[in-house]
Amino acid sequence: MAGLALHQRCWNHESREAVCRCPRCGRCFCRECVTEHHARLLCAACLKAAAQSAQVEHAAWRRMLPAGMLLAGLFLSWAFFYGAGEALLEINARLEQASWQSP
């Protein structure tokens, strides 16, 4: 009984011997049916699911990007015009002070 080894077969190809088990779904696959993804061997179905979940995470950031850019633009324009207004007030104050001091 010790010399008897159980050979698992590929989930997709019954005639091929399985070389690994997918860590997500637990099925066994041959070398052609698995792909390395983040240092793990995944089957095609699990790789597709992992890619879709990654796209969903990126989609959330992409939806927030225009609102963030709008807020950043409003803040920068406010800072620019606030600084320009303060500069004009300072110039006006210096001109008035110079006009009072000259005879």
MMTF fields as JSON, N, C-alpha, C and O atoms, coordinates in Angstrom:
{
  "mmtfVersion": "1.0.0",
  "mmtfProducer": "UNKNOWN",
  "numBonds": 411,
  "numAtoms": 412,
  "numGroups": 103,
  "numChains": 1,
  "numModels": 1,
  "chainsPerModel": [1],
  "groupsPerChain": [103],
  "chainIdList": ["A"],
  "bondAtomList": [4, 2, 8, 6, 12, 10, 16, 14, 20, 18, 24, 22, 28, 26, 32, 30, 36, 34, 40, 38, 44, 42, 48, 46, 52, 50, 56, 54, 60, 58, 64, 62, 68, 66, 72, 70, 76, 74, 80, 78, 84, 82, 88, 86, 92, 90, 96, 94, 100, 98, 104, 102, 108, 106, 112, 110, 116, 114, 120, 118, 124, 122, 128, 126, 132, 130, 136, 134, 140, 138, 144, 142, 148, 146, 152, 150, 156, 154, 160, 158, 164, 162, 168, 166, 172, 170, 176, 174, 180, 178, 184, 182, 188, 186, 192, 190, 196, 194, 200, 198, 204, 202, 208, 206, 212, 210, 216, 214, 220, 218, 224, 222, 228, 226, 232, 230, 236, 234, 240, 238, 244, 242, 248, 246, 252, 250, 256, 254, 260, 258, 264, 262, 268, 266, 272, 270, 276, 274, 280, 278, 284, 282, 288, 286, 292, 290, 296, 294, 300, 298, 304, 302, 308, 306, 312, 310, 316, 314, 320, 318, 324, 322, 328, 326, 332, 330, 336, 334, 340, 338, 344, 342, 348, 346, 352, 350, 356, 354, 360, 358, 364, 362, 368, 366, 372, 370, 376, 374, 380, 378, 384, 382, 388, 386, 392, 390, 396, 394, 400, 398, 404, 402, 408, 406],
  "bondOrderList": [1, 1, 1, 1, 1, 1, 1, 1, 1, 1, 1, 1, 1, 1, 1, 1, 1, 1, 1, 1, 1, 1, 1, 1, 1, 1, 1, 1, 1, 1, 1, 1, 1, 1, 1, 1, 1, 1, 1, 1, 1, 1, 1, 1, 1, 1, 1, 1, 1, 1, 1, 1, 1, 1, 1, 1, 1, 1, 1, 1, 1, 1, 1, 1, 1, 1, 1, 1, 1, 1, 1, 1, 1, 1, 1, 1, 1, 1, 1, 1, 1, 1, 1, 1, 1, 1, 1, 1, 1, 1, 1, 1, 1, 1, 1, 1, 1, 1, 1, 1, 1, 1],
  "groupList": [{"groupName": "MET", "atomNameList": ["N", "CA", "C", "O"], "elementList": ["N", "C", "C", "O"], "formalChargeList": [0, 0, 0, 0], "bondAtomList": [1, 0, 2, 1, 3, 2], "bondOrderList": [1, 1, 2], "singleLetterCode": "M", "chemCompType": "L-PEPTIDE LINKING"}, {"groupName": "ALA", "atomNameList": ["N", "CA", "C", "O"], "elementList": ["N", "C", "C", "O"], "formalChargeList": [0, 0, 0, 0], "bondAtomList": [1, 0, 2, 1, 3, 2], "bondOrderList": [1, 1, 2], "singleLetterCode": "A", "chemCompType": "L-PEPTIDE LINKING"}, {"groupName": "GLY", "atomNameList": ["N", "CA", "C", "O"], "elementList": ["N", "C", "C", "O"], "formalChargeList": [0, 0, 0, 0], "bondAtomList": [1, 0, 2, 1, 3, 2], "bondOrderList": [1, 1, 2], "singleLetterCode": "G", "chemCompType": "PEPTIDE LINKING"}, {"groupName": "LEU", "atomNameList": ["N", "CA", "C", "O"], "elementList": ["N", "C", "C", "O"], "formalChargeList": [0, 0, 0, 0], "bondAtomList": [1, 0, 2, 1, 3, 2], "bondOrderList": [1, 1, 2], "singleLetterCode": "L", "chemCompType": "L-PEPTIDE LINKING"}, {"groupName": "HIS", "atomNameList": ["N", "CA", "C", "O"], "elementList": ["N", "C", "C", "O"], "formalChargeList": [0, 0, 0, 0], "bondAtomList": [1, 0, 2, 1, 3, 2], "bondOrderList": [1, 1, 2], "singleLetterCode": "H", "chemCompType": "L-PEPTIDE LINKING"}, {"groupName": "GLN", "atomNameList": ["N", "CA", "C", "O"], "elementList": ["N", "C", "C", "O"], "formalChargeList": [0, 0, 0, 0], "bondAtomList": [1, 0, 2, 1, 3, 2], "bondOrderList": [1, 1, 2], "singleLetterCode": "Q", "chemCompType": "L-PEPTIDE LINKING"}, {"groupName": "ARG", "atomNameList": ["N", "CA", "C", "O"], "elementList": ["N", "C", "C", "O"], "formalChargeList": [0, 0, 0, 0], "bondAtomList": [1, 0, 2, 1, 3, 2], "bondOrderList": [1, 1, 2], "singleLetterCode": "R", "chemCompType": "L-PEPTIDE LINKING"}, {"groupName": "CYS", "atomNameList": ["N", "CA", "C", "O"], "elementList": ["N", "C", "C", "O"], "formalChargeList": [0, 0, 0, 0], "bondAtomList": [1, 0, 2, 1, 3, 2], "bondOrderList": [1, 1, 2], "singleLetterCode": "C", "chemCompType": "L-PEPTIDE LINKING"}, {"groupName": "TRP", "atomNameList": ["N", "CA", "C", "O"], "elementList": ["N", "C", "C", "O"], "formalChargeList": [0, 0, 0, 0], "bondAtomList": [1, 0, 2, 1, 3, 2], "bondOrderList": [1, 1, 2], "singleLetterCode": "W", "chemCompType": "L-PEPTIDE LINKING"}, {"groupName": "ASN", "atomNameList": ["N", "CA", "C", "O"], "elementList": ["N", "C", "C", "O"], "formalChargeList": [0, 0, 0, 0], "bondAtomList": [1, 0, 2, 1, 3, 2], "bondOrderList": [1, 1, 2], "singleLetterCode": "N", "chemCompType": "L-PEPTIDE LINKING"}, {"groupName": "GLU", "atomNameList": ["N", "CA", "C", "O"], "elementList": ["N", "C", "C", "O"], "formalChargeList": [0, 0, 0, 0], "bondAtomList": [1, 0, 2, 1, 3, 2], "bondOrderList": [1, 1, 2], "singleLetterCode": "E", "chemCompType": "L-PEPTIDE LINKING"}, {"groupName": "SER", "atomNameList": ["N", "CA", "C", "O"], "elementList": ["N", "C", "C", "O"], "formalChargeList": [0, 0, 0, 0], "bondAtomList": [1, 0, 2, 1, 3, 2], "bondOrderList": [1, 1, 2], "singleLetterCode": "S", "chemCompType": "L-PEPTIDE LINKING"}, {"groupName": "VAL", "atomNameList": ["N", "CA", "C", "O"], "elementList": ["N", "C", "C", "O"], "formalChargeList": [0, 0, 0, 0], "bondAtomList": [1, 0, 2, 1, 3, 2], "bondOrderList": [1, 1, 2], "singleLetterCode": "V", "chemCompType": "L-PEPTIDE LINKING"}, {"groupName": "PRO", "atomNameList": ["N", "CA", "C", "O"], "elementList": ["N", "C", "C", "O"], "formalChargeList": [0, 0, 0, 0], "bondAtomList": [1, 0, 2, 1, 3, 2], "bondOrderList": [1, 1, 2], "singleLetterCode": "P", "chemCompType": "L-PEPTIDE LINKING"}, {"groupName": "PHE", "atomNameList": ["N", "CA", "C", "O"], "elementList": ["N", "C", "C", "O"], "formalChargeList": [0, 0, 0, 0], "bondAtomList": [1, 0, 2, 1, 3, 2], "bondOrderList": [1, 1, 2], "singleLetterCode": "F", "chemCompType": "L-PEPTIDE LINKING"}, {"groupName": "THR", "atomNameList": ["N", "CA", "C", "O"], "elementList": ["N", "C", "C", "O"], "formalChargeList": [0, 0, 0, 0], "bondAtomList": [1, 0, 2, 1, 3, 2], "bondOrderList": [1, 1, 2], "singleLetterCode": "T", "chemCompType": "L-PEPTIDE LINKING"}, {"groupName": "LYS", "atomNameList": ["N", "CA", "C", "O"], "elementList": ["N", "C", "C", "O"], "formalChargeList": [0, 0, 0, 0], "bondAtomList": [1, 0, 2, 1, 3, 2], "bondOrderList": [1, 1, 2], "singleLetterCode": "K", "chemCompType": "L-PEPTIDE LINKING"}, {"groupName": "TYR", "atomNameList": ["N", "CA", "C", "O"], "elementList": ["N", "C", "C", "O"], "formalChargeList": [0, 0, 0, 0], "bondAtomList": [1, 0, 2, 1, 3, 2], "bondOrderList": [1, 1, 2], "singleLetterCode": "Y", "chemCompType": "L-PEPTIDE LINKING"}, {"groupName": "ILE", "atomNameList": ["N", "CA", "C", "O"], "elementList": ["N", "C", "C", "O"], "formalChargeList": [0, 0, 0, 0], "bondAtomList": [1, 0, 2, 1, 3, 2], "bondOrderList": [1, 1, 2], "singleLetterCode": "I", "chemCompType": "L-PEPTIDE LINKING"}],
  "groupTypeList": [0, 1, 2, 3, 1, 3, 4, 5, 6, 7, 8, 9, 4, 10, 11, 6, 10, 1, 12, 7, 6, 7, 13, 6, 7, 2, 6, 7, 14, 7, 6, 10, 7, 12, 15, 10, 4, 4, 1, 6, 3, 3, 7, 1, 1, 7, 3, 16, 1, 1, 1, 5, 11, 1, 5, 12, 10, 4, 1, 1, 8, 6, 6, 0, 3, 13, 1, 2, 0, 3, 3, 1, 2, 3, 14, 3, 11, 8, 1, 14, 14, 17, 2, 1, 2, 10, 1, 3, 3, 10, 18, 9, 1, 6, 3, 10, 5, 1, 11, 8, 5, 11, 13],
  "groupIdList": [1, 2, 3, 4, 5, 6, 7, 8, 9, 10, 11, 12, 13, 14, 15, 16, 17, 18, 19, 20, 21, 22, 23, 24, 25, 26, 27, 28, 29, 30, 31, 32, 33, 34, 35, 36, 37, 38, 39, 40, 41, 42, 43, 44, 45, 46, 47, 48, 49, 50, 51, 52, 53, 54, 55, 56, 57, 58, 59, 60, 61, 62, 63, 64, 65, 66, 67, 68, 69, 70, 71, 72, 73, 74, 75, 76, 77, 78, 79, 80, 81, 82, 83, 84, 85, 86, 87, 88, 89, 90, 91, 92, 93, 94, 95, 96, 97, 98, 99, 100, 101, 102, 103],
  "secStructList": [7, 6, 6, 7, 7, 7, 7, 7, 5, 7, 1, 1, 7, 6, 6, 1, 5, 7, 7, 3, 3, 7, 6, 6, 6, 7, 7, 3, 3, 7, 4, 4, 4, 3, 3, 3, 3, 6, 6, 3, 3, 3, 3, 2, 2, 2, 2, 2, 2, 2, 2, 2, 2, 2, 2, 2, 2, 2, 2, 2, 2, 2, 2, 2, 2, 2, 2, 2, 2, 2, 2, 2, 2, 2, 2, 2, 2, 2, 2, 2, 2, 2, 2, 2, 2, 2, 2, 2, 2, 2, 2, 2, 2, 2, 2, 2, 2, 2, 2, 2, 2, 7, 7],
  "xCoordList": [0.81, 0.0, 0.862, 0.418, 2.102, 2.963, 3.454, 3.688, 3.616, 4.104, 3.012, 3.314, 1.773, 0.651, 0.444, 0.144, 0.605, 0.429, -0.852, -1.15, -1.586, -2.804, -2.44, -1.875, -2.763, -2.472, -3.757, -4.769, -3.711, -4.887, -4.844, -3.769, -5.985, -6.123, -6.553, -7.16, -6.22, -6.567, -8.081, -8.774, -8.577, -10.011, -10.528, -11.64, -9.729, -10.135, -9.765, -10.469, -8.672, -8.162, -8.051, -7.114, -8.987, -9.035, -7.824, -7.444, -7.215, -6.098, -4.759, -3.773, -4.698, -3.434, -3.359, -4.365, -2.142, -1.911, -1.857, -1.292, -2.44, -2.454, -1.109, -0.498, -0.656, 0.617, 0.43, 1.337, -0.718, -0.94, -2.433, -3.29, -2.686, -4.061, -4.234, -3.407, -5.293, -5.572, -5.909, -6.78, -5.238, -5.505, -6.865, -7.358, -7.472, -8.771, -9.939, -10.828, -9.942, -11.086, -10.805, -11.741, -9.535, -9.182, -9.181, -8.988, -9.386, -9.363, -7.932, -7.067, -7.69, -6.359, -6.297, -7.266, -5.128, -4.97, -3.598, -2.658, -3.498, -2.218, -1.451, -1.942, -0.261, 0.6, 0.0, 0.23, -0.746, -1.309, -2.515, -2.9, -3.105, -4.346, -4.134, -5.103, -2.9, -2.648, -1.733, -0.956, -1.841, -1.027, -0.545, -1.271, 0.687, 1.219, 0.67, 0.698, 0.176, -0.38, -0.008, -0.468, 0.816, 1.285, 1.873, 1.49, 2.81, 3.55, 2.657, 3.023, 1.498, 0.6, 0.179, 0.092, -0.081, -0.593, -2.113, -2.668, -2.782, -4.249, -4.785, -4.134, -5.97, -6.64, -7.218, -7.25, -7.669, -8.167, -9.388, -9.501, -10.301, -11.528, -11.182, -11.726, -10.283, -9.911, -9.074, -9.168, -8.255, -7.475, -8.398, -8.165, -9.442, -10.416, -11.146, -11.364, -11.521, -12.212, -11.293, -11.74, -10.021, -9.062, -8.858, -8.748, -8.808, -8.639, -9.864, -9.724, -11.063, -12.278, -12.378, -12.823, -11.973, -12.018, -11.012, -11.271, -9.867, -8.885, -9.422, -9.175, -10.156, -10.734, -11.813, -11.951, -12.573, -13.617, -12.976, -13.486, -11.857, -11.171, -10.645, -10.743, -10.081, -9.579, -10.722, -10.558, -11.86, -13.006, -13.512, -13.973, -13.431, -13.877, -13.005, -13.519, -11.706, -10.814, -11.042, -10.97, -11.314, -11.543, -12.811, -12.882, -13.815, -15.04, -14.811, -15.461, -13.911, -13.653, -12.659, -12.572, -11.909, -10.877, -11.41, -10.82, -12.484, -12.965, -13.395, -13.143, -14.037, -14.446, -13.231, -13.215, -12.219, -10.989, -10.262, -9.727, -10.243, -9.599, -10.37, -9.765, -11.683, -12.499, -12.217, -12.034, -12.184, -11.893, -10.491, -10.294, -9.516, -8.153, -8.087, -7.395, -8.803, -8.825, -9.475, -8.985, -10.574, -11.228, -10.327, -10.254, -9.638, -8.74, -7.583, -7.23, -6.989, -5.865, -6.301, -5.583, -7.471, -7.935, -8.267, -7.989, -8.864, -9.13, -7.821, -7.73, -6.813, -5.525, -4.874, -4.299, -4.966, -4.377, -5.079, -4.416, -6.393, -7.115, -7.049, -7.051, -6.99, -6.81, -5.453, -5.355, -4.413, -3.077, -3.007, -2.386, -3.649, -3.662, -4.407, -3.965, -5.522, -6.272, -5.475, -5.468, -4.802, -3.975, -2.829, -2.48, -2.246, -1.169, -1.678, -1.006, -2.856, -3.428, -3.753, -3.533, -4.273, -4.546, -3.254, -3.224, -2.202, -0.918, -0.345, 0.19, -0.456, 0.022, -0.772, -0.192, -2.08, -2.934, -2.574, -2.509, -2.341, -1.993, -0.661, -0.519, 0.312, 1.614, 1.507, 2.159, 0.674, 0.498, -0.181, 0.206, -1.19, -1.852, -0.899, -0.91, -0.077, 0.884, 1.923, 2.342, 2.334, 3.304, 2.679, 3.359, 1.4, 0.762, 0.564, 0.593, 0.367, 0.231, 1.564, 1.624, 2.649, 3.962, 4.574, 5.389, 4.241, 4.842, 4.173, 2.958, 4.956, 4.405, 3.6, 3.094],
  "yCoordList": [-1.182, 0.0, 1.257, 2.292, 1.202, 2.37, 2.774, 3.958, 1.819, 2.127, 2.649, 3.133, 2.567, 3.007, 4.511, 4.983, 5.246, 6.697, 7.072, 6.542, 7.968, 8.462, 9.625, 10.623, 9.491, 10.549, 11.323, 10.746, 12.593, 13.409, 13.87, 14.033, 14.073, 14.479, 15.94, 16.48, 16.554, 17.963, 18.107, 17.244, 19.184, 19.464, 19.647, 19.223, 20.276, 20.547, 19.428, 19.203, 18.727, 17.692, 16.376, 16.194, 15.473, 14.215, 13.33, 12.535, 13.46, 12.583, 13.069, 12.334, 14.274, 14.831, 14.763, 14.85, 14.605, 14.573, 16.001, 16.896, 16.19, 17.522, 17.789, 16.893, 19.051, 19.419, 20.333, 20.461, 20.964, 21.85, 21.972, 21.58, 22.525, 22.773, 24.285, 24.965, 24.796, 26.232, 26.592, 25.959, 27.591, 27.929, 28.583, 28.583, 29.131, 29.788, 28.81, 28.822, 27.965, 27.062, 25.641, 24.876, 25.276, 23.958, 22.862, 21.697, 23.178, 22.174, 21.928, 22.79, 20.756, 20.394, 20.657, 20.428, 21.145, 21.499, 21.072, 20.893, 20.911, 20.608, 21.919, 22.997, 21.813, 23.001, 24.021, 25.219, 23.584, 24.506, 25.278, 26.294, 24.807, 25.414, 26.399, 26.974, 26.606, 27.517, 28.647, 28.5, 29.768, 30.942, 31.513, 31.507, 32.008, 32.6, 34.015, 34.822, 34.287, 35.608, 35.941, 35.276, 36.956, 37.362, 36.175, 35.897, 35.481, 34.35, 33.169, 32.362, 33.058, 31.915, 31.409, 32.18, 30.12, 29.54, 29.486, 28.821, 30.192, 30.255, 29.685, 29.77, 29.109, 28.645, 29.862, 30.969, 29.637, 30.744, 31.423, 32.648, 30.635, 31.215, 32.079, 33.172, 31.595, 32.367, 33.589, 34.632, 33.456, 34.601, 35.687, 36.874, 35.287, 36.256, 36.954, 38.165, 36.184, 36.767, 37.728, 38.776, 37.38, 38.263, 39.551, 40.63, 39.439, 40.628, 41.533, 42.756, 40.952, 41.759, 42.462, 43.608, 41.794, 42.444, 43.587, 44.602, 43.431, 44.513, 45.697, 46.85, 45.416, 46.491, 47.23, 48.444, 46.529, 47.168, 48.118, 49.217, 47.711, 48.581, 49.833, 50.931, 49.675, 50.835, 51.723, 52.939, 51.137, 51.911, 52.852, 53.953, 52.431, 53.302, 54.551, 55.654, 54.392, 55.561, 56.434, 57.66, 55.811, 56.591, 57.422, 58.503, 56.935, 57.715, 58.917, 59.946, 58.817, 59.913, 60.919, 62.04, 60.547, 61.417, 62.751, 63.78, 62.806, 64.107, 65.043, 66.246, 64.504, 65.354, 65.895, 67.057, 65.063, 65.517, 66.569, 67.532, 66.382, 67.376, 68.691, 69.763, 68.622, 69.832, 70.586, 71.803, 69.869, 70.517, 71.118, 72.221, 70.395, 70.923, 72.17, 73.13, 72.163, 73.339, 74.533, 75.656, 74.298, 75.394, 75.969, 77.186, 75.09, 75.562, 76.355, 77.408, 75.872, 76.592, 77.937, 78.927, 77.982, 79.268, 80.228, 81.422, 79.729, 80.587, 81.133, 82.322, 80.28, 80.709, 81.76, 82.733, 81.561, 82.52, 83.875, 84.902, 83.887, 85.154, 85.812, 87.039, 85.012, 85.58, 86.27, 87.387, 85.609, 86.212, 87.464, 88.455, 87.419, 88.594, 89.747, 90.893, 89.466, 90.518, 91.122, 92.339, 90.273, 90.782, 91.642, 92.66, 91.225, 92.015, 93.375, 94.387, 93.413, 94.686, 95.595, 96.804, 95.026, 95.827, 96.39, 97.535, 95.596, 96.068, 97.173, 98.16, 97.01, 98.059, 99.337, 100.422, 99.228, 100.393, 101.086, 102.314, 100.314, 100.896, 101.631, 102.704, 101.081, 101.744, 103.024, 104.023, 102.983, 104.189, 105.291, 106.454, 104.949, 105.941, 106.497, 107.696, 105.633, 106.085, 107.009, 107.989, 106.697, 107.543, 108.896, 109.922, 108.886, 110.162, 111.058, 112.279, 110.53, 111.34, 111.901, 112.972, 111.163, 111.633, 112.65, 113.454, 112.668, 113.636, 115.006, 115.079, 116.095, 117.445, 117.963, 119.084],
  "zCoordList": [0.0, 0.0, 0.0, -0.497, 0.551, 0.611, -0.774, -1.016, -1.692, -3.029, -3.947, -5.038, -3.544, -4.362, -4.191, -3.095, -5.269, -5.209, -5.934, -7.005, -5.358, -5.988, -6.899, -6.451, -8.161, -9.12, -9.382, -9.78, -9.162, -9.428, -10.869, -11.445, -11.435, -12.828, -12.896, -11.971, -14.017, -14.257, -14.324, -14.863, -13.784, -13.789, -15.211, -15.525, -16.074, -17.452, -18.416, -19.4, -18.147, -19.048, -18.272, -17.494, -18.478, -17.727, -17.985, -17.126, -19.162, -19.507, -18.952, -19.018, -18.412, -17.914, -16.402, -15.698, -15.932, -14.488, -13.951, -14.58, -12.809, -12.189, -11.525, -10.942, -11.626, -11.007, -9.806, -8.984, -9.692, -8.547, -8.261, -9.052, -7.112, -6.68, -6.565, -5.959, -7.138, -7.07, -5.614, -5.017, -5.037, -3.64, -3.409, -2.281, -4.437, -4.258, -4.353, -3.501, -5.383, -5.567, -5.087, -4.858, -4.931, -4.425, -5.477, -5.127, -6.736, -7.801, -8.262, -8.109, -8.824, -9.325, -10.83, -11.554, -11.291, -12.695, -13.209, -12.435, -14.54, -15.181, -15.393, -15.057, -15.945, -16.12, -17.074, -16.912, -18.042, -19.027, -18.507, -19.086, -17.435, -16.947, -15.798, -15.302, -15.368, -14.255, -14.708, -15.651, -14.021, -14.299, -12.976, -11.982, -12.974, -11.749, -11.591, -12.52, -10.397, -10.088, -8.647, -7.719, -8.453, -7.119, -6.36, -5.224, -7.008, -6.434, -6.068, -5.213, -6.697, -6.51, -7.877, -8.832, -7.97, -9.202, -9.11, -8.235, -10.021, -10.031, -11.334, -12.376, -11.268, -12.485, -13.218, -12.68, -14.442, -15.268, -14.651, -14.689, -14.084, -13.493, -12.28, -12.121, -11.429, -10.237, -10.611, -9.965, -11.656, -12.127, -12.666, -12.433, -13.384, -13.908, -12.757, -12.799, -11.731, -10.572, -9.826, -9.359, -9.712, -9.033, -9.825, -9.243, -11.148, -11.99, -11.904, -11.873, -11.867, -11.773, -10.427, -10.36, -9.359, -8.043, -7.975, -7.329, -8.637, -8.675, -9.482, -9.128, -10.567, -11.368, -10.596, -10.744, -9.783, -8.973, -7.972, -7.753, -7.355, -6.404, -7.095, -6.547, -8.309, -9.037, -9.522, -9.623, -9.82, -10.294, -9.212, -9.515, -7.957, -6.866, -6.802, -6.618, -6.951, -6.945, -8.168, -8.083, -9.299, -10.515, -10.42, -11.004, -9.693, -9.524, -8.627, -8.81, -7.669, -6.74, -7.309, -6.808, -8.339, -8.887, -9.417, -9.09, -10.213, -10.689, -9.557, -9.621, -8.53, -7.41, -6.67, -6.263, -6.497, -5.845, -6.663, -6.114, -7.97, -8.835, -8.818, -8.851, -8.767, -8.687, -7.39, -7.401, -6.288, -5.003, -4.982, -4.473, -5.532, -5.585, -6.459, -6.119, -7.585, -8.459, -7.786, -7.902, -7.082, -6.357, -5.278, -5.107, -4.546, -3.5, -4.085, -3.555, -5.165, -5.779, -6.343, -6.208, -6.975, -7.505, -6.372, -6.482, -5.273, -4.126, -3.552, -3.248, -3.401, -2.852, -3.756, -3.268, -5.071, -6.004, -5.896, -5.75, -5.965, -5.917, -4.547, -4.451, -3.481, -2.151, -2.057, -1.549, -2.542, -2.53, -3.388, -3.003, -4.56, -5.443, -4.782, -4.869, -4.125, -3.434, -2.284, -2.105, -1.503, -0.412, -0.942, -0.344, -2.072, -2.668, -3.132, -2.929, -3.751, -4.188, -3.004, -3.074, -1.922, -0.726, -0.131, 0.319, -0.13, 0.395, -0.49, 0.015, -1.8, -2.719, -2.51, -2.467, -2.381, -2.164, -0.846, -0.795, 0.216, 1.513, 1.431, 2.016, 0.723, 0.595, -0.233, 0.067, -1.281, -2.1, -1.296, -1.406, -0.484, 0.334, 1.383, 1.661, 1.963, 2.97, 2.342, 2.958, 1.12, 0.436, 0.042, 0.044, -0.289, -0.665, 0.547, 0.388, 1.739, 2.943, 3.398, 4.003, 3.101, 3.559, 2.624, 3.078, 1.374, 0.46, 0.607, 0.794, 0.526, 0.723, -0.403, -0.337]
}
